[in-house]
Amino acid sequence: MTDKAPKGVVLYPEQMKAYERGGGAKTIPLVGPRIGAQSFLNGITIFGPGAAIPLHTHNCEESVLLLEGNAIAEIDGERHDIKAGDISWIPEGVPHRFINASNTEGMKILWIYARIDATRTLVETGETRPVSAEHVG
């Protein structure tokens, strides 16, 4: 039997399921092992007006691109006002979170993790879970 290399795919996020993350945010997982990716994960998180995710760290590097809206990127205790098109790089283990800066408009980010087995550790509780655990239900 011959192993066949995975083929590239095109994904259509507007047709994909969004998973509730709590705090007014929901995530659409995109590239990952289920489609053949072997070295990174990415997806989109949509924030309702005023929504924020808890301060957390990861076991790998992360990059976040603000696709829509205005946000506050809190990285290692510093707050940065960002607009659509701005992008961040966050090293492994650095506490961070994203906050929708608007109480009336939504916000959307594209995130990319440098490992398919990326984890999220909540700063407040120390609880660690695979990022992929948020994409079920």
DAJOCOR-V939806 format. One record per pair of residues at least 6 apart in sequence whose ideal C-beta (glycine too) atoms are under 6 Angstrom apart, sorted by the first residue. I is the first residue (numbers start at 1). GAP is how many residues later the second one is. D is the distance in Angstrom with one decimal. If there is no record, write none. Layout:
I&GAP&D / I&GAP&D
//
This chain:
6&30&2.9 / 9&26&5.4 / 11&19&5.3 / 13&15&5.2 / 13&31&5.6 / 16&12&5.1 / 18&8&4.3 / 18&10&4.9 / 19&8&5.3 / 19&115&6.0 / 19&116&5.3 / 19&118&6.0 / 20&6&5.2 / 21&6&5.4 / 21&113&5.8 / 23&28&5.8 / 23&30&5.8 / 24&24&4.0 / 24&27&3.0 / 25&20&5.5 / 25&22&5.0 / 25&26&5.2 / 25&28&5.5 / 26&20&5.3 / 27&16&5.6 / 27&18&4.7 / 27&107&5.9 / 28&15&5.6 / 28&16&4.6 / 29&14&4.4 / 29&106&4.2 / 30&12&5.1 / 30&13&4.7 / 31&6&4.9 / 31&11&4.8 / 32&9&4.8 / 33&83&5.2 / 40&74&5.8 / 41&72&4.5 / 41&75&5.7 / 41&77&5.7 / 42&70&4.4 / 44&66&5.6 / 45&64&5.2 / 46&62&5.1 / 47&53&4.2 / 47&60&4.2 / 49&53&5.9 / 49&54&5.1 / 49&55&5.4 / 50&50&5.8 / 50&53&4.5 / 51&49&4.9 / 52&47&4.0 / 53&44&5.2 / 54&68&5.5 / 55&40&5.2 / 55&42&4.8 / 55&68&4.2 / 56&64&5.0 / 56&66&5.2 / 57&36&5.2 / 57&38&5.5 / 57&64&4.9 / 58&60&5.6 / 59&60&4.7 / 60&32&5.3 / 60&53&5.6 / 60&54&4.3 / 60&55&4.1 / 60&58&5.3 / 61&30&5.9 / 61&31&5.8 / 61&53&4.3 / 62&28&4.7 / 62&51&5.4 / 63&26&5.1 / 63&49&4.8 / 64&24&4.8 / 64&45&5.2 / 64&47&5.0 / 65&22&4.5 / 65&45&4.5 / 66&16&5.2 / 66&18&5.4 / 66&20&5.2 / 66&43&5.7 / 67&41&4.4 / 67&43&5.6 / 68&16&5.5 / 68&40&4.2 / 69&36&5.7 / 69&38&3.3 / 70&13&5.5 / 70&31&4.3 / 70&32&5.8 / 71&11&5.1 / 71&27&5.5 / 71&30&5.4 / 71&36&5.4 / 72&7&5.3 / 72&27&4.3 / 72&29&5.3 / 73&7&4.6 / 73&9&5.2 / 73&15&5.4 / 73&25&5.7 / 74&23&5.1 / 75&15&6.0 / 75&21&4.5 / 76&18&5.0 / 90&6&5.1 / 95&28&5.2 / 100&7&4.1 / 118&13&4.4 / 119&9&5.2 / 119&11&5.5 / 120&11&5.5 / 121&7&4.3
//
